[in-house]
Amino acid sequence: MNAAIEKPESSAAKLTMLLAGVVILLMMALGLIMRATQGNLIQLDPALFYQIMTAHGAGMVGAAALTGAAILWYFVGRYVELIEGIYWAFLGLFLLGVVLILGGIFIGGYGGGWTFLFPLPAISGGAWTSSAAASFILGYISIGVGFLLYYLEVGRKLISKYGGISGALAWPLAFGSGKPEDAPPPTIVAAMATTIFNTIGIVVGAAVLISSLVNLLMPEFAVNALLAKNMTYFFGHVFINASIYMAVIAVYEIIPEYTGKPWKTSRAFALSWSAILLLVMIVYPHHLLQDTVMPAWALVMGQIISYLSGIPLLAVTAFSLCVYLRGSNIRWDLASALLVLGVAGWSVGSAPAIIDGMISVNKLMHNTLWVPGHFHIYLILGEVAMAFGFMAWLVKDARATGLAGMDRVAFWLYLLGGAGFTLMFLISGALSIPRRWAVHVPEWFLQDRIAAAFGALVVLAALFFVSNYARGLGKSRSS
């Protein structure tokens, strides 16, 4: 039941990774422009800054989700027959959403941030029109519908083949007397858990998006601002975490090729993914610790769950990867190095997130650059590193050996640039430099300029990764 099925390589997934790689590269360039602006290295109108900030946030979250979706689809397709037409429909709706979002931002002037926090879409102080906000919201809805189609196809196939949700989640092994050899592979467990919690998150997000859209068209339609904020952050937190949890499937599938040892589903693995399924949906209140109107129990839960949420991650992937690699004589190349870096970066990024989840710290630092610091570690050194690793693996030359030449240079540039760039966010946050400010005072310029220099290294390395992938695809098509 757990054997992989023979299937031709997915051209849809390969195309998706190319599109997403280009978007990631462009969004990195926008991020570099923002840091250079804050450091007074270039001049940018504040209204345009906030439009770029909105595009950067929405674009990076969207691109991360897109790469995660491509990775999940590619490897789940090894075990079940997926209808590729569903994937093309998903991709079409995603691209339609991108057009609507970009139109709302750069034509309509929408600059309310990627989280579309109510009532900003409707009350802009004249910065943008209701039609611009509506275009932005409709773009998100289009992407959400695409993802729901995608997860419906993945979920129904996993449920059908593996004996229901419990079977796909390896619950007989986790909570019963099931045997490891009868459990589904790690890819299936991760895919089933992600499908469940991200489907719930997207439905909640769609509900608040549609409510905001109705409010735009009919202002007399009342929306409870606190409820809307809870729904928005539930959706946003689940969605971005799902992107990482989908991408880690590449580690489960690819690293065994370099070690010669299969990555097996153990009882600890199954239990950890069951914990992730629950924790990822209830940890979001740590984003609301400064909302004193929130029920006290919810804020306490936000702090406690923030402590607990890192345990399954560290146990299920980080620690087990360390144990797995020990004595494995892994063959290092660009793909394997980036995939392992992705797990390391993801793990390191959880530490500042847990610190920010402490109420006493959160009161001082949540609205500072500390928070962009932790989620840029998650993305640059975590999810995006895994995505670049998957891309490198897709086009790797079987004749090449080792991490050498430009691959080696680009990897270390990426690691150095990513570490330095994110560290400057954390240092700035510890110094109480606020986030989401277009204009910085001279006392903050040094940190901004150092961050911009490190960011330039990240962009250069990413340019190499994406161009190398594009060249690899071109060679495979011509051969």
C-alpha positions as CSV (number, residue, x, y, z in Angstrom):
1,M,0.0,0.0,0.0
2,N,2.9,2.3,0.7
3,A,4.9,1.7,-2.5
4,A,5.5,4.6,-4.9
5,I,3.7,4.4,-8.2
6,E,5.3,5.0,-11.6
7,K,4.5,8.4,-12.9
8,P,6.1,10.8,-15.4
9,E,7.7,13.9,-14.1
10,S,5.2,16.7,-13.6
11,S,5.7,19.5,-16.1
12,A,3.1,21.6,-14.1
13,A,5.2,21.4,-11.0
14,K,8.3,22.3,-12.9
15,L,6.7,25.3,-14.5
16,T,5.3,26.4,-11.2
17,M,8.7,26.4,-9.6
18,L,10.0,28.6,-12.4
19,L,7.2,31.1,-12.0
20,A,7.5,31.1,-8.3
21,G,11.3,31.5,-8.5
22,V,11.0,34.6,-10.6
23,V,8.4,36.0,-8.2
24,I,10.6,35.3,-5.2
25,L,13.5,37.0,-6.9
26,L,11.3,40.1,-7.7
27,M,9.9,40.2,-4.1
28,M,13.4,40.0,-2.7
29,A,14.4,43.0,-4.9
30,L,11.4,44.9,-3.5
31,G,12.4,44.0,0.0
32,L,15.9,45.3,-0.7
33,I,14.4,48.6,-2.1
34,M,12.5,49.0,1.2
35,R,15.5,48.5,3.4
36,A,17.5,50.9,1.2
37,T,14.8,53.4,1.5
38,Q,14.6,53.1,5.3
39,G,18.4,53.6,5.4
40,N,18.1,56.8,3.3
41,L,20.2,55.2,0.5
42,I,17.4,55.9,-2.0
43,Q,14.3,58.2,-1.9
44,L,10.8,56.7,-2.2
45,D,7.4,58.3,-1.8
46,P,5.9,56.9,1.4
47,A,2.6,56.0,-0.4
48,L,4.6,54.0,-2.9
49,F,6.6,52.4,-0.1
50,Y,3.4,51.0,1.5
51,Q,2.3,49.7,-1.9
52,I,5.6,48.0,-2.3
53,M,5.3,46.7,1.3
54,T,1.9,45.2,0.5
55,A,3.1,43.7,-2.8
56,H,6.2,42.3,-1.1
57,G,4.2,40.7,1.7
58,A,1.5,39.3,-0.5
59,G,4.0,38.2,-3.1
60,M,6.3,36.4,-0.8
61,V,3.6,34.6,1.1
62,G,1.9,33.7,-2.2
63,A,5.2,32.5,-3.8
64,A,6.0,30.4,-0.7
65,A,2.6,28.8,-0.8
66,L,2.9,28.2,-4.5
67,T,6.3,26.4,-4.1
68,G,5.0,24.4,-1.2
69,A,1.9,23.4,-3.3
70,A,4.1,22.3,-6.2
71,I,6.4,20.2,-3.9
72,L,3.4,18.5,-2.2
73,W,1.7,17.8,-5.5
74,Y,4.9,16.5,-7.1
75,F,5.7,14.0,-4.4
76,V,2.2,13.0,-3.4
77,G,1.9,12.1,-7.1
78,R,4.4,9.3,-6.4
79,Y,1.8,7.5,-4.2
80,V,-1.6,8.4,-5.6
81,E,-3.0,9.3,-9.1
82,L,-3.8,13.0,-9.0
83,I,-5.8,14.7,-11.8
84,E,-3.4,17.1,-13.4
85,G,-6.2,19.2,-14.7
86,I,-7.1,20.2,-11.2
87,Y,-3.6,21.5,-10.7
88,W,-3.8,23.6,-13.9
89,A,-7.1,25.0,-12.7
90,F,-5.5,25.8,-9.3
91,L,-2.6,27.5,-11.1
92,G,-4.9,29.5,-13.4
93,L,-6.9,30.8,-10.4
94,F,-3.7,31.6,-8.6
95,L,-2.4,33.7,-11.5
96,L,-5.8,35.4,-11.9
97,G,-5.5,36.3,-8.3
98,V,-2.0,37.7,-8.8
99,V,-3.3,40.0,-11.6
100,L,-6.1,41.3,-9.4
101,I,-3.8,41.9,-6.5
102,L,-1.2,43.7,-8.5
103,G,-3.9,45.8,-10.2
104,G,-5.3,46.8,-6.9
105,I,-1.9,47.8,-5.6
106,F,-0.1,49.5,-8.4
107,I,-3.1,50.8,-10.4
108,G,-5.5,51.4,-7.6
109,G,-2.9,52.4,-5.0
110,Y,-3.9,49.9,-2.3
111,G,-1.3,49.8,0.5
112,G,-3.0,48.2,3.5
113,G,-0.6,45.3,3.9
114,W,-0.9,41.7,3.0
115,T,-3.1,40.8,5.9
116,F,-5.9,43.1,4.6
117,L,-6.8,43.9,8.2
118,F,-10.3,45.3,8.7
119,P,-11.3,48.2,8.4
120,L,-8.2,49.2,6.3
121,P,-9.7,47.9,3.1
122,A,-12.7,50.3,3.4
123,I,-11.2,53.2,5.5
124,S,-8.1,54.3,3.7
125,G,-8.2,58.1,4.4
126,G,-8.2,58.7,0.7
127,A,-5.1,56.7,0.0
128,W,-6.9,54.3,-2.3
129,T,-10.4,53.7,-3.6
130,S,-12.9,51.0,-2.7
131,S,-12.5,49.5,-6.1
132,A,-8.7,49.1,-5.5
133,A,-9.4,47.3,-2.2
134,A,-12.1,45.2,-3.8
135,S,-9.6,44.1,-6.5
136,F,-7.1,43.1,-3.9
137,I,-9.7,41.1,-1.9
138,L,-11.0,39.4,-5.0
139,G,-7.5,38.4,-5.9
140,Y,-7.1,36.7,-2.5
141,I,-10.5,35.0,-3.0
142,S,-9.5,33.7,-6.4
143,I,-6.3,32.2,-4.9
144,G,-8.3,30.7,-2.0
145,V,-10.7,29.0,-4.4
146,G,-7.8,27.6,-6.3
147,F,-6.3,26.2,-3.2
148,L,-9.6,24.7,-2.1
149,L,-9.8,22.8,-5.4
150,Y,-6.2,21.7,-5.0
151,Y,-6.8,20.4,-1.4
152,L,-10.1,18.7,-2.4
153,E,-8.2,16.6,-5.0
154,V,-5.3,15.8,-2.7
155,G,-7.5,15.0,0.3
156,R,-10.0,12.8,-1.4
157,K,-7.3,10.7,-3.0
158,L,-5.4,10.2,0.3
159,I,-8.6,9.4,2.1
160,S,-9.6,6.9,-0.6
161,K,-6.2,5.1,-0.7
162,Y,-5.2,5.1,3.0
163,G,-8.4,4.2,4.7
164,G,-9.8,7.6,5.7
165,I,-8.3,10.5,7.4
166,S,-7.0,8.5,10.4
167,G,-5.2,6.1,8.1
168,A,-3.5,8.8,6.2
169,L,-2.4,10.5,9.4
170,A,-1.0,7.1,10.7
171,W,-3.3,7.2,13.7
172,P,-3.3,3.4,14.1
173,L,0.4,3.6,14.6
174,A,0.3,6.8,16.7
175,F,-2.6,5.8,19.1
176,G,-3.1,2.1,18.5
177,S,-1.2,-1.1,17.9
178,G,-0.3,-0.4,14.3
179,K,3.1,-1.3,12.9
180,P,5.5,1.1,11.4
181,E,5.8,-1.0,8.2
182,D,2.0,-0.7,7.7
183,A,2.0,3.1,8.2
184,P,1.8,5.5,5.2
185,P,5.1,7.2,4.3
186,P,6.0,10.6,5.8
187,T,4.9,12.5,2.7
188,I,1.4,11.2,3.0
189,V,1.1,12.0,6.8
190,A,2.4,15.5,6.2
191,A,0.2,16.1,3.1
192,M,-2.9,14.9,5.0
193,A,-2.3,17.1,8.0
194,T,-1.5,20.1,5.9
195,T,-4.6,19.5,3.7
196,I,-6.8,19.5,6.8
197,F,-5.5,22.6,8.7
198,N,-5.0,24.7,5.6
199,T,-8.4,24.0,4.2
200,I,-9.9,25.1,7.5
201,G,-7.7,28.2,7.5
202,I,-8.6,29.1,3.9
203,V,-12.4,28.8,4.6
204,V,-12.0,31.1,7.6
205,G,-10.0,33.5,5.5
206,A,-12.6,33.4,2.7
207,A,-15.4,34.2,5.2
208,V,-13.6,37.4,6.5
209,L,-12.6,38.4,2.9
210,I,-16.2,38.1,1.7
211,S,-17.4,40.0,4.7
212,S,-14.9,42.8,4.0
213,L,-16.0,42.8,0.4
214,V,-19.6,43.2,1.3
215,N,-18.7,46.0,3.7
216,L,-16.9,47.7,0.8
217,L,-20.0,47.6,-1.4
218,M,-22.5,48.2,1.4
219,P,-20.9,50.2,4.3
220,E,-24.0,49.6,6.4
221,F,-23.1,45.9,6.6
222,A,-21.4,45.8,10.0
223,V,-18.3,43.7,10.7
224,N,-17.1,43.1,14.2
225,A,-13.5,44.3,14.1
226,L,-12.2,42.0,16.8
227,L,-13.7,39.0,15.2
228,A,-12.4,40.0,11.8
229,K,-8.9,40.4,13.3
230,N,-9.0,36.9,14.9
231,M,-10.2,35.4,11.6
232,T,-7.6,37.2,9.6
233,Y,-4.7,36.2,11.8
234,F,-6.0,32.7,12.1
235,F,-6.0,32.4,8.3
236,G,-2.7,34.2,7.8
237,H,-0.8,32.3,10.4
238,V,-2.1,28.9,9.3
239,F,-1.5,29.7,5.6
240,I,2.1,30.7,5.9
241,N,2.9,27.8,8.2
242,A,1.2,25.4,5.7
243,S,3.6,26.7,3.1
244,I,6.6,25.5,5.2
245,Y,4.9,22.2,6.1
246,M,4.3,21.5,2.5
247,A,7.9,22.3,1.5
248,V,9.4,20.0,4.1
249,I,8.0,17.1,2.1
250,A,11.0,17.7,-0.2
251,V,13.3,16.9,2.7
252,Y,11.5,13.6,3.4
253,E,11.6,12.5,-0.2
254,I,14.9,13.9,-1.5
255,I,17.4,13.5,1.3
256,P,17.1,9.7,1.4
257,E,18.4,9.7,-2.2
258,Y,21.6,11.2,-0.8
259,T,22.0,8.9,2.2
260,G,20.7,5.6,0.9
261,K,18.4,5.3,3.9
262,P,14.6,5.6,3.7
263,W,12.8,8.2,5.9
264,K,10.3,6.0,7.8
265,T,7.1,6.9,9.6
266,S,7.7,6.1,13.3
267,R,5.3,6.5,16.2
268,A,7.0,9.7,17.3
269,F,6.7,11.0,13.8
270,A,3.0,10.3,13.6
271,L,2.3,11.7,17.1
272,S,4.3,14.9,16.2
273,W,2.3,15.5,13.1
274,S,-1.0,15.0,15.0
275,A,0.2,17.6,17.5
276,I,1.1,19.9,14.6
277,L,-2.4,19.5,13.2
278,L,-3.8,20.9,16.4
279,L,-1.1,23.4,17.5
280,V,-0.9,25.2,14.1
281,M,-4.6,26.1,14.4
282,I,-4.5,27.4,18.0
283,V,-1.2,29.2,18.2
284,Y,-2.2,32.4,16.4
285,P,-3.4,34.4,19.5
286,H,0.2,35.3,20.1
287,H,-0.4,37.9,17.4
288,L,-3.1,39.4,19.5
289,L,-1.4,39.7,22.9
290,Q,-1.6,43.5,22.6
291,D,-5.4,43.5,22.1
292,T,-6.5,44.0,25.7
293,V,-10.1,43.5,24.7
294,M,-9.3,39.9,23.9
295,P,-10.5,37.3,26.5
296,A,-7.7,36.7,29.0
297,W,-7.8,32.9,28.5
298,A,-7.1,33.4,24.7
299,L,-4.0,35.5,25.5
300,V,-2.8,33.0,28.0
301,M,-3.4,30.2,25.5
302,G,-1.4,32.2,22.9
303,Q,1.6,32.3,25.2
304,I,1.5,28.7,26.3
305,I,0.9,27.3,22.8
306,S,3.7,29.4,21.5
307,Y,6.0,27.5,23.9
308,L,4.6,24.2,22.9
309,S,4.4,24.7,19.1
310,G,8.2,24.5,18.6
311,I,8.4,21.0,20.2
312,P,6.8,19.0,17.3
313,L,8.9,20.9,14.8
314,L,12.1,20.3,16.6
315,A,11.2,16.7,17.4
316,V,9.7,15.6,14.1
317,T,12.0,17.2,11.6
318,A,15.0,19.0,13.1
319,F,16.1,16.4,15.7
320,S,15.2,13.4,13.6
321,L,17.1,14.9,10.7
322,C,20.2,15.3,12.8
323,V,19.9,11.7,14.0
324,Y,19.1,10.6,10.4
325,L,22.2,12.3,9.0
326,R,24.6,11.1,11.7
327,G,26.8,8.6,10.2
328,S,24.9,8.6,6.9
329,N,27.8,9.7,4.7
330,I,25.4,12.1,2.9
331,R,26.5,13.3,-0.5
332,W,26.5,17.1,-0.5
333,D,25.6,19.1,-3.5
334,L,23.5,22.3,-3.9
335,A,20.2,20.6,-3.5
336,S,21.0,18.6,-0.4
337,A,22.8,21.6,1.2
338,L,19.8,23.9,0.6
339,L,17.3,21.3,1.9
340,V,19.2,20.8,5.1
341,L,19.7,24.6,5.5
342,G,16.0,24.9,5.1
343,V,15.3,22.7,8.1
344,A,18.0,24.4,10.2
345,G,16.7,27.9,9.3
346,W,13.1,26.9,10.1
347,S,14.2,25.6,13.5
348,V,16.3,28.6,14.3
349,G,13.4,30.9,13.3
350,S,11.2,29.3,15.8
351,A,13.3,30.7,18.7
352,P,12.6,34.4,18.2
353,A,8.9,33.5,17.5
354,I,8.7,31.7,20.9
355,I,10.4,34.7,22.6
356,D,7.9,37.1,21.0
357,G,5.1,34.8,22.2
358,M,5.9,35.8,25.8
359,I,3.4,38.4,26.9
360,S,6.0,40.5,28.8
361,V,8.3,40.6,25.7
362,N,5.4,40.9,23.2
363,K,4.3,44.2,24.8
364,L,7.6,45.8,24.0
365,M,8.7,44.1,20.8
366,H,5.7,42.9,18.7
367,N,5.4,46.1,16.8
368,T,9.1,46.3,16.2
369,L,11.4,44.8,13.5
370,W,11.8,41.8,15.8
371,V,8.8,40.2,14.2
372,P,9.9,40.6,10.6
373,G,13.2,39.2,11.8
374,H,11.6,35.9,12.9
375,F,9.5,35.4,9.9
376,H,12.2,36.3,7.4
377,I,14.3,33.6,9.0
378,Y,11.4,31.2,8.5
379,L,11.3,32.2,4.8
380,I,14.8,33.1,3.6
381,L,16.6,30.4,5.5
382,G,13.6,28.0,5.8
383,E,10.9,27.6,3.3
384,V,12.6,29.4,0.4
385,A,15.8,27.5,1.0
386,M,13.9,24.3,0.7
387,A,12.2,25.5,-2.5
388,F,15.5,26.4,-4.0
389,G,16.8,23.0,-3.0
390,F,13.9,21.3,-4.7
391,M,14.6,23.4,-7.8
392,A,18.3,22.4,-7.8
393,W,17.3,18.7,-7.4
394,L,14.9,18.9,-10.3
395,V,17.6,20.0,-12.8
396,K,20.7,18.5,-11.2
397,D,23.4,16.9,-13.4
398,A,23.9,13.3,-12.4
399,R,27.5,13.6,-13.5
400,A,28.2,16.5,-11.1
401,T,29.6,15.6,-7.7
402,G,30.0,17.6,-4.5
403,L,29.2,21.2,-3.6
404,A,31.8,23.1,-5.7
405,G,32.4,26.0,-8.0
406,M,29.6,28.6,-8.3
407,D,27.2,26.3,-6.5
408,R,29.4,26.5,-3.4
409,V,29.9,30.3,-3.8
410,A,26.1,30.9,-4.2
411,F,25.2,28.7,-1.3
412,W,27.5,30.4,1.2
413,L,26.5,33.9,-0.2
414,Y,22.9,32.9,0.5
415,L,23.6,31.6,4.0
416,L,25.8,34.6,4.9
417,G,23.4,37.2,3.4
418,G,20.3,35.5,4.9
419,A,21.9,35.3,8.3
420,G,23.1,38.8,8.3
421,F,19.9,40.3,6.9
422,T,17.7,38.6,9.4
423,L,20.0,39.3,12.3
424,M,19.8,43.0,11.6
425,F,16.0,42.7,11.9
426,L,16.4,41.1,15.3
427,I,18.9,43.6,16.5
428,S,16.7,46.5,15.3
429,G,13.7,45.0,17.1
430,A,15.7,44.6,20.3
431,L,16.5,48.3,20.0
432,S,12.7,49.0,19.6
433,I,12.9,50.2,16.0
434,P,9.3,50.0,14.8
435,R,8.1,47.9,11.9
436,R,6.1,49.1,8.9
437,W,7.6,52.6,8.9
438,A,8.5,54.1,5.6
439,V,10.7,56.8,7.0
440,H,13.4,56.1,9.5
441,V,15.3,58.6,11.7
442,P,19.1,58.9,11.2
443,E,19.8,57.0,14.4
444,W,18.4,53.9,12.7
445,F,20.2,54.3,9.3
446,L,23.2,52.1,10.3
447,Q,21.1,49.0,10.9
448,D,19.1,49.6,7.7
449,R,22.2,50.0,5.6
450,I,23.9,46.9,6.9
451,A,20.7,44.9,6.3
452,A,20.6,46.3,2.7
453,A,24.2,45.1,2.1
454,F,23.4,41.6,3.4
455,G,20.1,41.7,1.4
456,A,22.0,42.3,-1.8
457,L,24.0,39.1,-1.2
458,V,20.7,37.2,-0.9
459,V,19.4,38.6,-4.1
460,L,22.6,37.8,-6.0
461,A,22.5,34.2,-4.7
462,A,18.8,33.8,-5.5
463,L,19.5,35.1,-9.0
464,F,22.0,32.4,-9.5
465,F,19.6,29.7,-8.2
466,V,16.7,30.8,-10.4
467,S,18.8,31.3,-13.5
468,N,20.5,28.0,-13.0
469,Y,17.1,26.3,-12.7
470,A,15.9,28.0,-15.9
471,R,19.0,26.8,-17.8
472,G,18.5,23.3,-16.4
473,L,14.9,23.2,-17.6
474,G,16.1,24.5,-21.1
475,K,18.7,21.7,-21.3
476,S,16.2,19.0,-20.3
477,R,13.7,20.2,-23.0
478,S,16.3,20.2,-25.7
479,S,17.8,16.8,-24.8
